[in-house]
């Protein structure tokens, strides 16, 4: 994940993108490729689900800890930048 403090890069990207507001409610699930109800099913992914009225239900699939950890770290950093430390 590219970290940048250059707000102009984000502003230029926003000018050329379709902006979608994240809803107030998000669901996060541990996912397994095994059928529901399988005893001791091994979970292999983390799924982030949310619904956008104009697009339907969307999900982001994290297949490994690296990208999920990067996202969590970036969200924590930018949350502190915008709203102060927790």
Residue pairs with C-beta under 8 A, 6 or more apart in sequence:
1 67
1 70
1 71
1 74
3 74
3 77
4 10
20 52
20 55
22 50
23 50
23 51
23 52
25 50
26 48
26 49
26 50
27 48
27 49
27 50
28 46
28 47
28 48
28 49
29 46
29 47
29 49
30 43
30 45
30 46
30 47
31 43
31 44
31 45
31 46
31 47
31 61
32 38
32 41
32 42
32 43
32 44
33 44
34 41
34 42
35 41
44 63
45 61
45 62
45 63
46 61
46 62
46 68
47 59
47 60
47 61
47 62
48 59
48 60
48 62
49 57
49 58
49 59
50 57
50 58
50 59
51 57
51 58
52 58
62 68
62 71
79 86
80 86
